Amino acid sequence: MGNILHAGATIICQHAGQVQPAATDPRVKVSQQAITTLSNTYTVSGCTNPPPNVNVGPCVTAQFMSGATRVKAGGSPVLTRDSSAVCAPTGTGVNIMNTQLRVKAT
């Protein structure tokens, strides 16, 4: 069980880039902000991973791989603080730093 992620949650890639949802579910809100679901994609900005000559380049997008098993919005599982994601093209994960604390889902 984890706190539901919303548009204002603080999420960073493993190279300190800001991870933001490209879209949210506007019909469901927690702490007055729209929630995110497993079907949402995320964009990454400010990733410090070195360019291709040194490494694979900075994180550009992130896709969550797991969500709540019992709670859905718009037919898709809601994302929680326990959800995991993978960034492209690096293949690294994300760190969920801060989210609302009132609503939880399993």
C-alpha positions in Angstrom: 0.0 0.0 0.0 1.3 3.4 -0.9 0.3 7.0 -1.2 -1.3 7.9 -4.6 0.9 9.9 -7.0 -0.5 13.2 -8.3 0.7 15.9 -10.7 2.6 17.8 -8.0 4.6 14.8 -6.8 8.4 15.2 -6.7 10.0 12.5 -8.9 13.6 12.5 -10.1 15.5 10.2 -12.4 18.7 8.6 -10.9 20.7 11.4 -12.5 18.7 14.2 -10.8 16.4 15.1 -13.7 12.9 16.3 -13.0 10.2 13.7 -14.0 6.8 15.1 -14.8 3.6 13.5 -16.2 2.8 14.2 -19.8 -0.9 13.8 -18.9 -3.0 13.2 -15.8 -6.4 11.9 -15.1 -8.4 15.2 -14.7 -11.5 13.5 -13.2 -9.8 12.2 -10.1 -7.9 14.5 -7.7 -6.1 14.1 -4.4 -4.9 17.2 -2.5 -6.6 19.3 -5.2 -4.3 17.9 -7.9 -5.0 15.3 -10.7 -3.7 11.8 -10.1 -1.6 9.8 -12.5 -2.1 6.2 -13.7 -0.1 3.4 -15.2 -1.1 4.5 -18.7 0.4 8.0 -18.4 3.9 8.6 -19.8 6.4 10.9 -18.1 9.0 13.3 -19.5 12.4 13.9 -18.0 14.1 17.3 -18.1 17.5 18.3 -16.7 19.0 14.8 -16.6 22.8 15.0 -16.1 23.7 11.6 -17.6 26.6 12.2 -20.1 26.0 12.3 -23.9 26.5 9.2 -26.2 30.3 9.6 -26.6 30.7 8.9 -22.8 27.4 7.1 -22.0 24.0 6.5 -23.5 22.8 10.1 -23.0 20.3 11.8 -20.7 17.0 10.3 -19.6 14.2 11.6 -21.9 11.1 9.7 -20.8 10.0 7.4 -18.0 7.3 4.7 -18.0 6.0 3.2 -14.8 5.9 -0.6 -14.8 3.7 -1.2 -11.8 0.7 0.4 -10.1 -2.0 -0.3 -7.6 -3.6 -3.7 -8.0 -7.0 -2.9 -6.5 -7.5 0.8 -7.4 -8.1 2.1 -10.9 -9.0 5.4 -12.5 -10.3 5.5 -16.1 -9.7 1.7 -16.3 -5.9 2.0 -15.5 -4.2 1.3 -12.2 -3.3 4.4 -10.2 0.3 5.0 -9.4 1.6 4.9 -5.8 4.8 5.8 -4.0 5.6 2.0 -4.3 5.3 2.0 -8.1 8.5 1.4 -10.1 9.5 3.1 -13.4 12.2 2.8 -16.1 13.7 5.7 -17.9 14.6 5.7 -21.6 17.2 5.4 -23.0 19.2 4.8 -19.9 17.2 1.9 -18.4 17.6 3.4 -14.9 14.8 3.8 -12.3 13.3 6.9 -10.7 13.1 8.1 -7.1 9.8 9.3 -5.8 10.8 12.0 -3.3 7.5 13.6 -2.2 3.8 13.1 -2.7 0.5 13.7 -1.0 0.1 11.9 2.3 -3.7 11.5 2.8 -4.8 9.0 0.2 -3.4 5.4 -0.1 -4.1 2.6 -2.6 -3.2 -1.1 -2.8 
